[in-house]
Amino acid sequence: QSVVADVHIIYNLEASSMVNVDDKAVYPYTGFFAITPPPPSDPSIIEADGGKWIRLPSDGRLVEYFVHGSTKNDAAILVDCPGGGATGALVGKLPGVAEWCEAHNVKIISPSYPGFGHSEVRPGWTIGEWPKSDLEPILEQEGVTYSFMVTGTSFGTPHAQAVAVYFGERVKVLGLRVPYVGRHVSEDVGLPLGQANMRYDSKSCNTNLIGHVIGKAFMSTVSDPASFFDEPSGASRALISCLQPKALEQIKKLNNEHEDAMQCLKYDVNRGVVVSGQGWLYMCATDTLLDHKFDVRDINRDKTNIPVIVWYAEDDEDCPPSHGAWLVEEFGGKSRLFSGLGHVGTAFVDHVKFLDEVRMAA
């Protein structure tokens, strides 16, 4: 009965979801359950937001990215991999980051993932291929042909790991906040899954009833992601209470003690769904969220000795703290263990200090 009810609700929310799709290269699904791709992005809107964009040579997708900080030709480069739901605009808005960049002559380059902000959707994208497909063309467009620092937060941490694997000795230091590793590695070394198994993948949500229902129900739940960091109600509150029972109290504390940063976060995650919620849909599909198609243990296997900084939380209900502890042990990294702020707080509190640690280790 609940499945029938969900189908009725979802189909009324977006009756246009069952259509044929023309762009087979990026969006291969057609038929009754195929989800309508969002409209093409408008580069002028990205520019008006202070961002930049590139049309990828590999598949023609438009990807937005943001450049923050120093404009000097000799600026050190830091590639920022945002957390899940965020866009490349966020890091430059966090308290103190812009000033830190200017003080230390650092330029931050932060792309938005497929489907977030005005980056166009790509169903079934894998984190292991992202450095080559999305990041490398951006770095080439920005004239970055030399070494750089890389940081990642939450969902961005496997992206940052993949960058270190792909670029190797060009990466001067790897900084990770509230990290997790992919399913293959976590199962191999005896860790729990790094993220919840959402029970659908990019194919099933476009090709069969159950996958479509799960995917569309989830997408409607995250249509106003800022509400997760405010006073969530209804389905949003139920989802948080189910996945992260302590998060509601922690978020209340963060809103009281770190109001400026939380306002930046709320604005940016809503910017992430300004075109559609399909970034969330495909981010949380198991073939992207869990199956990364690279092995984090390949970092430094060629003896490049990339320094690794890991900040994680013992009360993290999103990315298991055991993953942070394992990364510290695996790479002998410098670490900081938080308590009382949960996943969200540990993702951004003291970010300037985190950037200082990263810069000093480079």
N, C-alpha and C positions, 0 to 999 in steps of 0.2 A: 504493500500500500504506500509506503514512504517513497519508493522509487517512482511509482505512478504520480504521486503528488509532486515530487521534485521535477519530473518531466513536464508536468502541467505548468508549474511556476516558471521553470527555465525557458520553456518555449514561449511563454507570454512575455518574459523579459526581453527576449531577442528572437523573434520569430524568423528573422532573416538569417539565422545561423546555418540553415541547410541549403547551401547553394554550391554551384560549381565555381571553381577558382581557376583563373586563367594562367597565373604565373606559376607554372609547374616547377621551375628551377628552385625557387625559394619556398613556395607554398604548394606542395605536391598533392594535397588531398582534395578529392571531389566526392560528390554523392550526398546522400540524405543526412549524414551526421557531420559533414565537413563544416568547420567553424569559419565564418566569414572573416577574411583577413581585414585588418583596419585599412582605411584609405591611405594613399601615399603621403609621406611627410612633406612639409613645406620648409625648405631650407631657410627662408626669410624669417620664419618664426624662431628657429634655432638662433639665428644671428641676433634677433631682437632680444632674446634671453641672455645674450652675452656669450653664446657658445659658438663652436665651429662645427663643420661637418665634412664628411667625405662619402663619395659613392664608391663602394668597394669594387675593385676590378674582378674579384672572383665570382660574385653573383649579382652585382648591381644594387645591393642594398644600400640605403642611406643610413649612416651611423653618425650620431652627434657625439661630440666630446667637448670638454671644457679645459681651458688653460688658465691656471691661477698663478699669481705670484710674480716673480721677477720677469722683466722683459729684456734683461741684458743678454747679449750674445754669448757670454761665458757662464750663464747660469747653470748650476747643477740641475739635472733632470730627475724628477721623482714621478713614477707612474703609480697612480692611485687606482685601485680596483674597489669600487664601492660595494657596500653591503647590499643584500637582497632588498629590492623595492626602491632603492635610492638611485639617483642619477649622478652623472659626472659633475653636476653643479654643486653638490652638497659640500664636499670637503673644503672648498674655498670660502664657504659661508660660516663654517664652524668658528666659534670665538677664538681669536688670536692667530688663526692659521695664516691669513693674508699678511699680517704684520710679521709673522715668523718667516715667511717666504722672502719678504723684502729684506729683512735683517740678515738673512743667511744666503741671499742670492740663489734661491731655489725656485725653479719653475715646476709646477705640478701639472701633469697631463692626466685627465680622468675621463675615460669613455663611459657612455651609457650602454648597458647591455641591450641585446635585441628585445624590442617591445617596450622598453622603458623610455620615458620622455618622448623624444621624437626619433629615436633609433627604430628602424623598421623591424618588424617581426621576422623571426626565423624559427619555425618549429623544429624541434629535434637537434638544436645546436648543442655541441658538446664542449665542455670546458677545456679539454685537452687541445682542441683545434683553435680555440679563440685567440691565442697569442698570434698565430699565423694569419687567420682569416680577418680579424678585426683590428688588433693592436698594431701589428707590424706596418700595415699601410698608413695608419695614423702617424706613427713615428717617422716614417719616410716623408710624409707630407709636412711634418714639423721640422724636418732636417736633422732628426736625432739619429746619427749613425755611430754613436759612441756609447760608452757605458752609462748606466743609470741605476737609480734606486727603485725599488718596487715595494709597495705596501698593499695590504688587503684587509678587509673587515668582513667577518661573518661569511656570507656567500661569496664575497670577494677573495677570501683567503685561498680557496683552491685555484681561482684564477691567477692569483699572485704566485702560487706554487708552480702552476703550469708555465707562467712567464719565465720563472727561474730555470725550469727544465728546458724550455725551448731556446731561450737566449743564452743560457750557460754563463760563460765568463763575462759577458756584457753586463750582467747583473752584479752590482757592487754590494748590495745588502738586501735582505728579504725581511720585511716587517709584517707580522701577522697579529691581528686583534680578534679575539673570540673565534679561533680557527676550527676547522674540521677537515678531514681527509675523505676521499672517495670510498665507495663501497668495497672495491676490490682490495684495497690496502687495509681497511678496517677489519674486514673478515680475515684477511691473511695474518694479521698480527693480534687478533683476539679482542678488538675494540667493538663497542656497540656502533650501530649505524650513526653517522654524523648528523643526519637529518631524518625527519619522519618520512616513512614510506607512504606517499600519498595514493598509492594503488592505481595510478594511471600513468601512461606515457604519452608522448606527443602523437603517436599513431592511434592509440586506443581512444583518445578523446575526440578524434576526428573520424573514427571508423566504426565504433560500436556503441550500443545504447548505454551500457554501464559506464564506460570510460567518458562518454560525452556528458552524462548526467553529473558524474563526479567533477569533471573539469569545469563545466559551466556553473555548477553550484559554488565551487570554490571561487571562480572568477567574480561572481556576484557578491560574495562575502568580502572580497578585497577591493570593491569599487570605491571605497573611501578609506584608504589605509591610514590616514592621519587619525582616524577614530580609534585605532588600536593604541595610540599613544596619548589619548585624552581620557574620555569617560565612555569606553565602548559599551554598547548595549546590543541586545538581540543576538544575531548569529555571530557577530564579531566577538562579543563577550564570551559566548559559549565556546568559540574556537580557542580563544586565549586560555580560558579556564581548563579546557581539555588538554591542550598541548603544554601550557606553562602555568601551572596553578599559582605560583608565587608572583607572576609578572605584574598583576594588577596593582598590588601593593608597592612593588618596586617602581612602577611607572608613576604612581602618585608621588612618591618620594623624589623622583627625578624632575617632575614638573615643578615641585616646590624649590628644589635646590639647584637646578640647572635649567632655569626657564628659557634662557636665550638659546641654548643649544637644542633644547626640545622643540622650540618654535621653528628653528632651521630644519630640523628633522621632519616635523609635520608638514611644513610647506613643501619640502622636496619629495617626500613619498607621494603626496598628491600630484605633484608635477609628473611623477613617474607614470601615472595612469591618465594623463591629460588626453591621450589619443585613444587608449583602450586598456583593458585589464589583461591583455594577452601576454604581456611580459611576465606577469605573475603566473599565468596559466602554464606557460612553457618552462619557466624557471623551476616550478615545483613538480614538473613531470620527472619521473624517475630517471629517464635517459639523459637529463641534464643535471638534476639536483644530486644524484647519487652515482651515476655511472660516468666517470670523468674521462676515461680513455687515456689516462697517463698515470705514471707511478711516481708519487712524491719522493720516494726513496732514490730516484734517479738524480735528484739534486746532489751535487758534489760527488757523484760516483766517478766523475772524471777528474776528481781532485781539484776542482776550481775553488773550493773552500769559501763559499758564499756565507758570510755571517748571517745568522738567523735570530731575529728578535720575536719573542712570543709573549703576548699579554692575554691572559685568559681568566675566567672566573670560576671559583669553586661552586658557586650557586647558579651556574648557567644551565637553563632548562631548554635551550635551543641547540647550541653546539656543545656536546658533552665535554666537561673539563678533562676527561681522560684523553681526549684528542690533543688538547693543548699540552698536557703533561708528556704524552708520547712524543710530540714534535720537539719539545725541549730536550728529552733524552736522546732522541734519534740524531739531532743535529748539534747537541751541546750548546743550545742557544741561550742567550740571556733572556730572563723571563721576569714577569711581574704577575702575581696572583692576587686577584680582586675578591672581595667578599661583601655582600650586601647590596650590590648594584645590579646583579643579574646580568643577562645577556646585553640588554640595550645600553645600560650605563657603562659597562665595560667596553662597549664598542666605541664610545666617544669621549668619556671623561678623561681629562688630562691629555688631550690629543697633541697639544704642542709638546708636552714632555715626551710623548711617544715618538714624535717626529725628531726630537732632539736625540733620542737614543739611536734611532735609525741613522741619522746623519753622522753621528759620532762613530758608528760602527762601520761606515762605508769606507 
